[in-house]
Amino acid sequence: MTTIVLDGLNEEDFRRSIENRLREASHGAAIERLRRLLAPFARPGGVLPERFLTVEAADLVLSGWEALGEAVARHDKPGRPVTAISIAFGWPGEEAPAPDAEGCLRPHVETSFYSDNAYPFSASGREDLLDGYSFYGCTWSGDSEATETVLSLEGVDDLHGALALLEAELLAMEEPDEAGIAAGSLGACLLSVLLVQTVAQQITRTGLPRPLCVMAGSLTEDRARSPAHRFRNFLLHGRQPQKTLALLWQIFVWRVGRPKPAVRAWFVRRFDEAVNDSLSDCWQARFRWRAQD
């Protein structure tokens, strides 16, 4: 298995350090750090295009926003309305799409729709949502009501295509080049941060069709295999990407603050269900009190 070090950290810890910057709303600091590390790779004749060092969220266009309200309503169910959405890099199918003759490849963006069955989104503020993340991923991973491609991201086809071409080169190598892997991982991180910024700016400009929690970045399920996601799997699992529920970039949230008791109650209920399903009676009493703390 190929492993690398990024800015003194292993890839897993480095990625989490970028996530933490986004959770702190320090988008600029995350981008500045990524560009500094990308500089040796993103240059004329380098592994990646030089534009990785200058691209900004203002260069990206998230089209289809006007159709978002209709899409949300389409996935409402009686007594179970959509209360959150995730806008994320996804994967259009089993066969990897190839960049065009100019090396461009449009990112595949998926919007997933969630109800309070997955998490108490309607009772959650930003901090409550952040409580739903852990080392292993997010609480609602895999629990969406539906997923579709209502939105499209324009403005980074050349950069996304460059990542896809680089990945193909690395996968064809008997011994993948560590510098290439590092460049691909950093470039994928940058695109994810820019997507987070783009979603935030879109909401600021035009708002949401109705009150919703919003997450953005990359999906936490195995089907999220865009070049950005596949580079991470490549680093974690060598040349045979495998399933992973690890948290990537679903970290931006947009919500008016709500009280926390409902969130705690939901966790207690889910914890009790897990305890009842998996532990014998003699252990249930030992563990249940912890969920009440």
RODO-428498 format. One line per 5 residues: their letters; for each residue x, y, z of C-alpha. Coordinates in pm, 1 decimal, m for minus. Example, Ala and Ser with C-alpha at 12.3 -4.5 7.8 and 13.67 -1.06 7.14 Angstrom:
BEGIN
as	1230.0/m450.0/780.0 | 1367.0/m106.0/714.0;
! end
This chain:
BEGIN
mttiv	0.0/0.0/0.0 | 126.4/345.9/m93.2 | 130.3/600.9/187.5 | 238.0/962.6/178.2 | 301.2/1251.7/413.7;
ldgln	142.4/1591.5/350.3 | 273.2/1892.1/541.2 | 416.5/1664.2/809.1 | 94.4/1465.2/852.4 | m30.2/1138.9/711.5;
eedfr	m302.8/1185.1/451.0 | m582.6/1102.4/695.0 | m472.7/1357.1/954.9 | m397.7/1618.1/690.1 | m746.8/1586.8/544.4;
rsien	m901.8/1624.3/888.5 | m694.6/1934.7/952.8 | m844.3/2089.6/637.5 | m1192.5/1981.7/748.2 | m1137.2/2154.1/1080.4;
rlrea	m1051.2/2479.7/904.4 | m1377.7/2461.4/712.9 | m1575.9/2385.9/1025.7 | m1422.8/2697.7/1175.3 | m1530.4/2888.1/859.7;
shgaa	m1160.5/2947.7/782.1 | m1195.1/2877.0/410.9 | m918.5/3120.4/320.6 | m668.0/2954.2/552.2 | m747.8/2611.9/407.2;
ierlr	m706.0/2734.5/49.4 | m382.6/2920.7/126.3 | m234.2/2608.9/283.8 | m337.8/2387.7/m6.9 | m199.6/2628.6/m265.9;
rllap	132.8/2648.4/m85.0 | 161.6/2270.7/m93.7 | 40.5/2251.1/m454.4 | 296.9/2502.8/m582.1 | 570.9/2245.2/m661.8;
farpg	322.6/2039.1/m866.2 | 104.6/2305.5/m1033.2 | 337.6/2479.0/m1276.4 | 416.8/2481.1/m1647.8 | 521.5/2127.0/m1734.4;
gvlpe	426.3/2010.2/m1386.3 | 199.6/1729.0/m1270.0 | m104.3/1959.2/m1251.0 | m212.5/2277.5/m1432.4 | m86.8/2605.2/m1288.3;
rfltv	m448.0/2724.2/m1259.1 | m480.5/2522.2/m937.1 | m289.2/2810.1/m774.3 | m524.9/3085.1/m891.1 | m874.3/2935.9/m922.9;
eaadl	m1129.8/3086.1/m683.9 | m1485.9/3009.3/m584.3 | m1592.6/3311.9/m788.3 | m1481.1/3121.2/m1099.0 | m1729.6/2841.1/m1027.0;
vlsgw	m2096.1/2841.2/m1122.2 | m2351.3/2618.2/m950.2 | m2629.5/2594.0/m1207.4 | m2977.6/2452.7/m1153.4 | m3037.0/2628.8/m819.7;
ealge	m3375.2/2754.6/m939.7 | m3493.3/2392.2/m965.7 | m3383.6/2299.9/m613.6 | m3716.1/2387.0/m447.4 | m3909.7/2160.5/m681.0;
avarh	m3659.5/1880.0/m625.1 | m3689.1/1913.0/m246.8 | m4069.9/1901.1/m261.8 | m4056.1/1600.1/m493.6 | m3888.3/1394.3/m221.2;
dkpgr	m4115.0/1498.8/65.7 | m4313.8/1210.7/212.4 | m4625.9/1228.8/432.9 | m4505.9/1305.6/783.5 | m4146.3/1291.2/663.2;
pvtai	m4052.2/1611.6/479.0 | m3703.5/1679.5/352.4 | m3518.5/1876.8/619.0 | m3161.5/1863.9/486.6 | m2969.4/1832.0/162.7;
siafg	m2613.7/1739.4/72.2 | m2444.9/1883.0/m237.3 | m2147.9/1664.3/m316.7 | m1908.4/1533.8/m576.3 | m2045.6/1198.7/m691.4;
wpgee	m1998.9/933.3/m956.8 | m2217.6/883.8/m1266.3 | m2169.3/509.8/m1311.4 | m1940.4/210.9/m1301.1 | m1731.8/311.3/m1603.3;
apapd	m1496.2/600.5/m1538.4 | m1571.5/889.4/m1778.2 | m1269.8/1012.7/m1968.5 | m1172.8/1376.7/m2021.3 | m1238.7/1517.8/m2366.8;
aegcl	m974.7/1600.3/m2627.6 | m890.0/1921.1/m2442.0 | m846.3/1737.2/m2112.0 | m1171.4/1866.9/m1960.9 | m1419.7/1665.1/m1757.3;
rphve	m1733.7/1810.8/m1596.2 | m1759.5/1713.7/m1227.6 | m2060.0/1500.3/m1140.5 | m2248.5/1670.2/m857.6 | m2518.9/1484.3/m667.3;
tsfys	m2778.7/1629.6/m434.2 | m2900.1/1398.3/m159.1 | m3221.5/1462.8/33.3 | m3260.5/1377.5/401.7 | m3546.2/1371.4/650.1;
dnayp	m3545.7/1367.4/1028.3 | m3544.9/987.0/1006.8 | m3170.8/1012.1/943.4 | m3098.0/1284.9/1200.7 | m3303.1/1552.2/1382.8;
fsasg	m3216.8/1814.4/1123.7 | m3528.0/2024.2/1188.7 | m3417.6/2068.8/1550.4 | m3048.6/2122.8/1470.9 | m2833.5/2430.8/1453.1;
redll	m2484.0/2441.1/1308.9 | m2317.5/2313.2/1625.6 | m2574.5/2034.3/1655.9 | m2492.9/1919.2/1305.0 | m2122.2/1921.2/1378.7;
dgysf	m2199.5/1692.5/1673.0 | m2319.0/1442.1/1414.1 | m1966.3/1395.8/1278.5 | m1702.4/1169.2/1423.5 | m1371.5/1006.6/1331.4;
ygctw	m1568.1/744.3/1139.1 | m1800.7/964.9/940.3 | m2137.5/1133.1/984.9 | m2438.7/990.6/1164.8 | m2668.5/1016.1/862.2;
sgdse	m2432.0/849.0/614.3 | m2627.6/627.8/372.2 | m2966.5/736.0/510.4 | m3079.2/974.9/237.4 | m3434.8/956.6/106.7;
atetv	m3314.2/1004.7/m251.9 | m3025.7/1133.1/m460.5 | m3036.7/1309.0/m797.2 | m2837.4/1543.5/m1019.2 | m3043.3/1860.6/m998.8;
lsleg	m2730.1/2081.2/m977.7 | m2424.0/2113.7/m1199.3 | m2084.4/2268.0/m1126.2 | m1914.5/2467.9/m1401.6 | m1577.7/2640.5/m1411.8;
vddlh	m1335.3/2363.6/m1311.5 | m1372.2/2114.6/m1596.6 | m1002.9/2155.5/m1681.8 | m889.5/2094.3/m1322.8 | m1121.9/1800.8/m1270.8;
galal	m1005.4/1654.6/m1600.6 | m641.9/1694.8/m1495.5 | m710.6/1495.4/m1179.4 | m879.0/1221.3/m1381.2 | m583.5/1198.7/m1621.8;
leael	m335.3/1192.8/m1334.7 | m528.8/918.0/m1162.2 | m530.4/708.4/m1479.7 | m153.2/746.7/m1507.6 | m98.3/644.1/m1146.9;
lamee	m325.7/341.4/m1173.2 | m132.0/225.7/m1479.8 | 199.9/230.1/m1290.5 | 345.5/m80.9/m1131.4 | 472.2/139.8/m847.6;
pdeag	263.4/460.7/m828.6 | 464.4/779.7/m804.8 | 437.9/930.5/m456.1 | 467.6/1286.1/m587.8 | 178.6/1222.5/m825.9;
iaags	m36.1/1080.3/m548.7 | 40.2/1380.5/m326.6 | m43.5/1621.9/m608.9 | m372.8/1445.0/m680.9 | m473.0/1437.5/m316.6;
lgacl	m398.4/1807.9/m269.4 | m578.7/1902.0/m590.3 | m883.5/1699.5/m488.9 | m884.6/1870.0/m148.7 | m878.2/2210.4/m313.7;
lsvll	m1173.7/2133.7/m541.3 | m1375.6/2014.5/m242.8 | m1299.1/2331.8/m46.1 | m1402.0/2541.5/m348.1 | m1729.9/2350.2/m373.2;
vqtva	m1799.7/2427.7/m7.4 | m1730.2/2797.1/m71.6 | m1943.5/2799.2/m384.9 | m2244.0/2651.9/m204.2 | m2205.3/2902.8/79.2;
qqitr	m2189.7/3194.8/m163.5 | m2488.3/3066.8/m361.3 | m2699.5/3052.9/m45.9 | m2586.6/3403.1/51.1 | m2687.3/3539.2/m289.2;
tglpr	m3016.6/3361.0/m352.5 | m3114.5/3186.0/m29.6 | m3282.2/2847.9/6.2 | m3627.5/2742.8/m117.9 | m3726.7/2677.2/245.7;
plcvm	m3548.9/2620.5/580.8 | m3299.3/2338.0/530.7 | m2975.7/2209.0/672.4 | m2714.7/2207.3/395.2 | m2397.0/2000.2/375.4;
agslt	m2148.8/2022.7/91.1 | m1835.8/1848.2/m29.3 | m1791.9/1479.4/m115.2 | m2024.0/1192.1/m41.5 | m1937.6/954.4/240.2;
edrar	m2058.2/647.1/58.0 | m1868.6/413.8/m172.3 | m2054.9/536.5/m479.3 | m1895.9/879.4/m441.4 | m1605.0/797.7/m667.7;
spahr	m1521.7/1116.4/m850.2 | m1147.4/1170.4/m905.8 | m1148.9/1376.8/m585.1 | m1289.0/1085.7/m386.6 | m1095.4/813.2/m566.9;
frnfl	m761.4/975.8/m487.0 | m843.6/945.4/m121.6 | m944.1/580.5/m153.3 | m627.4/521.0/m354.1 | m418.6/657.0/m70.7;
lhgrq	m600.7/459.6/194.5 | m619.8/126.9/18.9 | m342.4/112.4/m242.0 | m439.4/36.4/m601.3 | m767.1/m137.3/m516.6;
pqktl	m1018.2/125.5/m395.5 | m1250.6/m19.2/m131.6 | m1556.9/94.5/56.6 | m1503.6/362.3/315.8 | m1745.7/552.5/536.2;
allwq	m1479.4/798.0/648.5 | m1583.7/1160.9/659.1 | m1466.3/1367.7/363.9 | m1599.7/1712.2/305.6 | m1968.1/1708.8/405.4;
ifvwr	m1901.3/1980.1/657.1 | m2054.6/2310.1/555.4 | m2388.6/2368.8/726.7 | m2635.7/2653.9/694.4 | m2906.6/2674.4/957.4;
vgrpk	m3060.0/2904.6/1217.3 | m2970.8/2781.2/1565.0 | m3210.2/2544.1/1739.4 | m3215.8/2395.6/2091.2 | m2997.5/2093.5/2157.9;
pavra	m3223.9/1878.3/2379.3 | m3401.7/1728.7/2078.6 | m3067.9/1628.0/1932.7 | m2959.3/1464.2/2256.3 | m3292.2/1281.1/2280.2;
wfvrr	m3246.2/1147.9/1928.6 | m2900.6/1016.7/2014.6 | m3034.1/848.6/2328.1 | m3308.9/679.7/2126.8 | m3066.6/558.3/1859.6;
fdeav	m2819.9/442.8/2123.9 | m3087.6/243.7/2305.3 | m3192.0/81.8/1979.9 | m2834.7/m23.9/1909.8 | m2792.7/m154.2/2264.2;
ndsls	m3117.5/m352.2/2251.1 | m3022.9/m503.1/1916.3 | m2667.5/m603.5/1997.5 | m2613.1/m656.6/2371.5 | m2743.6/m906.7/2619.6;
dcwqa	m2960.1/m795.6/2913.5 | m2671.3/m804.8/3157.9 | m2478.1/m545.7/2953.7 | m2766.0/m318.1/2855.4 | m2803.1/m171.9/3204.1;
rfrwr	m2430.7/m96.6/3216.0 | m2432.5/102.2/2895.4 | m2771.0/275.3/2884.3 | m2694.0/521.0/3160.4 | m2406.4/663.5/2956.7;
aqd	m2643.1/771.5/2681.2 | m2842.8/970.6/2936.6 | m2541.4/1184.6/3040.0;
! end
